[in-house]
């Protein structure tokens, strides 16, 4: 099942994507437009969601929103593909000897087709395609063997990074958290549809040029190992997003960074496509 947040006629709703369109699940879910709240009740409602079959609209009639706009945590792992770790080292980025996690502040979350902003204070905006894991159960101290049971589904993440800001601080948080630098989507593909999340093709293009391509199976630390490691430290909650690492091909080692007008397209097998244009920042006081 593909669970989606969408806006139509000024209202944001919850639905599922089928071959014939979007089926509105908002009233059945009873959670407004918060996918995080839906995930809290998904085990109980899953069979009812599957049985609902009458589409309310076509995909072309709606604006797709970030599938989860209000997670409690948005976490990313650094240097989790060996070739990426090698190129990061070439770019002067330290490579850790164990799992290295950072926060992306949830305020950076952006829709799957919304523009992304090049900050006025950064000249080194870079792209990173990643498989996103959405937690489905509240959990702590999860074993590697049981980790897969904690997953609600998967989505695509562009872990946009301001490389110059990564170098300014001993942590990655600021360089990973500029507004709009966390596009996710296009929907949550539930875990039952993905037989092996470690065997998915992933690719990223900038202006039609292929920049990144890999199998998720090239990860250094598997999804199961990541969940076990994180849950040894903190309680994971339904709706938490884990960005599981990016393959080689980022712009930093070649000194090629994103600029206004660039179009970034990301695709992961069985999960769909997200795409966004880079725009210049218009500084306004809030």
C-alpha positions as CSV (number, residue, x, y, z in Angstrom):
1,X,0.0,0.0,0.0
2,X,1.2,3.5,-0.8
3,X,0.1,6.0,1.9
4,X,0.1,9.6,0.8
5,X,-0.6,13.1,2.1
6,X,-2.2,15.3,-0.6
7,X,-3.8,18.7,-0.9
8,X,-6.9,19.2,-3.1
9,X,-9.2,22.2,-3.2
10,X,-7.3,23.7,-0.2
11,X,-7.6,20.7,2.1
12,X,-4.8,18.4,3.1
13,X,-5.9,14.8,3.5
14,X,-4.7,11.2,3.9
15,X,-5.1,8.6,1.2
16,X,-3.6,5.7,-0.6
17,X,-2.4,5.6,-4.2
18,X,-3.9,3.0,-6.6
19,X,-3.6,2.4,-10.3
20,X,-6.8,4.4,-10.8
21,X,-6.2,7.3,-8.5
22,X,-6.1,8.3,-4.8
23,X,-8.5,6.7,-2.4
24,X,-9.4,9.1,0.5
25,X,-8.8,7.5,3.9
26,X,-9.0,10.6,6.0
27,X,-12.4,9.9,7.7
28,X,-11.5,6.3,8.2
29,X,-8.2,7.1,9.8
30,X,-9.7,9.8,12.0
31,X,-6.4,11.5,12.4
32,X,-6.8,14.7,10.4
33,X,-3.8,15.2,8.0
34,X,-1.1,13.8,10.3
35,X,0.5,10.7,8.9
36,X,2.4,10.2,12.1
37,X,-0.9,9.8,14.0
38,X,-2.1,7.4,11.3
39,X,1.0,5.2,11.8
40,X,0.1,4.9,15.6
41,X,-3.1,3.2,14.6
42,X,-2.0,1.6,11.3
43,X,-1.8,-2.0,12.6
44,X,-5.5,-1.8,13.6
45,X,-6.6,-0.1,10.5
46,X,-4.4,-1.8,7.9
47,X,-7.0,-4.3,6.6
48,X,-9.7,-1.6,6.4
49,X,-7.4,0.7,4.4
50,X,-6.7,-2.2,2.0
51,X,-10.4,-2.8,1.4
52,X,-11.2,0.8,0.6
53,X,-11.3,0.9,-3.2
54,X,-13.2,3.9,-4.5
55,X,-10.8,6.6,-5.8
56,X,-11.8,10.2,-5.0
57,X,-9.4,11.9,-7.5
58,X,-6.6,11.4,-9.9
59,X,-3.0,12.0,-9.0
60,X,-2.9,14.8,-11.6
61,X,-5.6,16.8,-9.6
62,X,-3.6,17.1,-6.3
63,X,-0.5,18.5,-4.8
64,X,1.6,15.8,-3.1
65,X,2.8,16.8,0.3
66,X,5.6,15.4,2.5
67,X,4.1,12.0,3.6
68,X,5.2,12.8,7.1
69,X,5.4,16.5,8.0
70,X,5.6,16.2,11.8
71,X,7.9,13.4,12.8
72,X,9.5,13.5,16.2
73,X,12.9,12.5,14.8
74,X,14.6,12.8,11.4
75,X,17.9,11.1,11.7
76,X,20.6,10.4,9.1
77,X,23.6,8.1,9.0
78,X,26.9,9.4,7.5
79,X,29.3,7.6,5.2
80,X,27.3,4.3,5.0
81,X,28.4,3.4,1.5
82,X,32.1,2.5,1.1
83,X,32.6,4.4,-2.1
84,X,30.9,7.5,-0.6
85,X,33.1,7.3,2.4
86,X,36.2,7.2,0.1
87,X,35.0,10.3,-1.8
88,X,34.1,12.1,1.4
89,X,37.6,11.5,2.7
90,X,38.9,13.1,-0.6
91,X,36.7,16.1,0.1
92,X,38.2,16.5,3.6
93,X,35.3,15.1,5.5
94,X,36.3,12.8,8.4
95,X,35.2,9.2,8.1
96,X,34.0,7.5,11.3
97,X,34.9,4.0,12.4
98,X,31.4,3.2,13.6
99,X,27.9,4.2,12.9
100,X,27.8,8.0,12.8
101,X,24.3,9.6,13.2
102,X,23.2,13.2,13.0
103,X,19.9,15.1,13.3
104,X,18.2,16.8,10.4
105,X,15.9,19.2,12.2
106,X,12.3,18.4,11.3
107,X,11.8,22.0,10.1
108,X,13.8,21.1,7.0
109,X,11.1,18.6,5.7
110,X,9.8,19.5,2.3
111,X,7.4,18.0,-0.2
112,X,8.4,15.6,-2.9
113,X,8.0,18.1,-5.8
114,X,8.5,21.4,-3.9
115,X,11.3,23.7,-4.7
116,X,14.5,23.6,-2.6
117,X,16.2,26.8,-1.5
118,X,19.9,27.5,-2.0
119,X,20.8,29.4,1.1
120,X,22.3,32.9,0.7
121,X,24.9,32.0,3.3
122,X,26.1,28.8,1.6
123,X,28.0,28.3,-1.6
124,X,28.3,24.5,-1.3
125,X,24.8,23.0,-1.5
126,X,24.9,19.3,-2.4
127,X,22.5,16.5,-3.1
128,X,22.3,13.0,-1.5
129,X,19.8,10.3,-2.5
130,X,18.9,8.0,0.4
131,X,16.5,5.2,1.2
132,X,14.3,6.5,4.0
133,X,12.9,4.1,6.6
134,X,9.8,5.1,8.5
135,X,9.4,3.6,12.0
136,X,6.0,2.0,12.7
137,X,6.2,0.9,16.3
138,X,7.4,2.4,19.5
139,X,10.6,0.5,20.3
140,X,13.7,0.3,22.4
141,X,16.6,-2.2,22.6
142,X,15.6,-3.9,19.4
143,X,17.7,-6.9,18.3
144,X,19.0,-7.0,14.7
145,X,16.8,-10.1,14.2
146,X,13.6,-8.2,15.2
147,X,14.4,-4.8,13.6
148,X,12.5,-5.3,10.4
149,X,9.3,-5.7,12.4
150,X,9.6,-2.1,13.6
151,X,9.3,-0.7,10.1
152,X,6.1,0.8,8.8
153,X,7.4,1.5,5.3
154,X,9.9,3.3,3.0
155,X,10.2,6.5,1.1
156,X,12.8,8.5,-0.8
157,X,14.9,11.2,0.9
158,X,17.1,13.9,-0.6
159,X,19.5,14.6,2.3
160,X,20.5,18.0,1.0
161,X,23.7,19.3,2.6
162,X,25.4,22.6,2.9
163,X,29.0,21.3,2.8
164,X,30.6,24.6,3.9
165,X,28.4,24.6,7.0
166,X,29.3,21.0,7.8
167,X,32.9,22.1,8.1
168,X,32.0,25.0,10.5
169,X,30.7,22.9,13.3
170,X,31.8,19.7,15.2
171,X,28.4,18.3,14.4
172,X,26.5,17.9,11.1
173,X,23.2,19.3,12.4
174,X,23.4,22.9,11.0
175,X,24.7,21.8,7.6
176,X,22.0,19.3,7.3
177,X,19.0,21.3,8.5
178,X,18.5,24.4,6.3
179,X,14.8,25.0,5.5
180,X,13.6,22.8,2.6
181,X,16.7,20.6,2.7
182,X,14.7,17.5,3.6
183,X,12.5,16.5,0.7
184,X,10.8,13.2,1.3
185,X,8.2,11.1,-0.6
186,X,6.5,10.7,-2.9
187,X,4.5,8.5,-0.4
188,X,5.2,5.8,2.2
189,X,5.3,2.4,0.5
190,X,4.4,0.0,3.3
191,X,6.8,-2.7,4.4
192,X,4.7,-5.6,3.1
193,X,5.3,-4.4,-0.5
194,X,9.1,-4.5,-0.3
195,X,10.4,-8.0,-0.1
196,X,14.0,-6.9,0.4
197,X,14.8,-3.2,1.1
198,X,18.5,-4.1,0.8
199,X,18.1,-5.0,-2.9
200,X,16.7,-1.8,-4.4
201,X,18.2,0.2,-7.3
202,X,18.6,3.9,-6.6
203,X,19.6,6.8,-8.9
204,X,19.8,10.6,-8.9
205,X,20.1,13.0,-11.8
206,X,20.9,16.7,-11.9
207,X,19.6,18.5,-15.0
208,X,19.3,15.1,-16.7
209,X,22.9,14.0,-15.9
210,X,23.2,10.8,-13.9
211,X,25.2,11.6,-10.8
212,X,24.4,8.8,-8.3
213,X,23.5,5.1,-8.9
214,X,23.7,2.2,-6.6
215,X,22.0,-0.8,-4.9
216,X,20.9,-0.3,-1.3
217,X,22.7,-3.6,-0.6
218,X,26.0,-1.7,-0.9
219,X,25.4,-0.2,2.6
220,X,28.1,-0.8,5.2
221,X,25.6,-1.1,8.0
222,X,22.3,-2.7,7.1
223,X,18.9,-1.2,7.9
224,X,18.5,-3.9,10.7
225,X,21.8,-3.0,12.2
226,X,21.0,0.7,12.1
227,X,17.7,0.3,14.0
228,X,19.3,-2.0,16.6
229,X,22.1,0.5,17.1
230,X,19.8,3.6,17.4
231,X,17.3,1.8,19.7
232,X,20.1,1.0,22.1
233,X,20.3,4.7,22.7
234,X,16.8,6.1,22.3
235,X,13.2,5.2,22.0
236,X,12.1,5.2,18.3
237,X,8.5,6.3,17.7
238,X,6.0,5.8,14.9
239,X,6.7,8.3,12.1
240,X,10.4,8.7,12.9
241,X,12.4,8.9,9.6
242,X,15.8,7.3,9.3
243,X,17.9,8.3,6.2
244,X,20.1,5.3,5.7
245,X,23.0,6.8,3.8
246,X,24.0,7.9,0.3
247,X,26.1,6.2,-2.3
248,X,29.1,7.8,-4.2
249,X,28.6,10.6,-6.8
250,X,28.0,13.6,-4.6
251,X,29.2,17.0,-5.9
252,X,31.7,17.9,-3.2
253,X,34.8,15.9,-4.4
254,X,34.6,17.5,-7.8
255,X,33.6,21.0,-6.5
256,X,30.3,20.8,-8.4
257,X,27.5,22.3,-6.2
258,X,23.9,23.0,-6.8
259,X,22.8,26.4,-8.1
260,X,19.4,28.1,-8.7
261,X,17.7,26.6,-11.8
262,X,19.1,23.1,-11.3
263,X,16.6,20.3,-11.3
264,X,17.2,17.2,-9.1
265,X,15.4,13.9,-9.9
266,X,15.6,11.0,-7.5
267,X,14.3,7.5,-8.1
268,X,14.3,4.3,-6.0
269,X,13.0,1.0,-7.4
270,X,9.4,0.2,-6.2
271,X,9.2,3.5,-4.3
272,X,8.7,6.0,-7.1
273,X,10.2,9.4,-8.0
274,X,10.7,12.8,-6.4
275,X,11.9,15.9,-8.2
276,X,12.6,19.5,-7.2
277,X,14.1,22.6,-8.6
278,X,16.7,24.7,-6.8
279,X,15.7,28.3,-6.2
280,X,17.5,31.3,-4.7
281,X,16.7,32.3,-1.2
282,X,14.4,35.3,-0.7
283,X,15.3,36.5,2.8
284,X,12.3,37.6,4.7
285,X,11.9,38.1,8.4
286,X,9.2,36.0,10.0
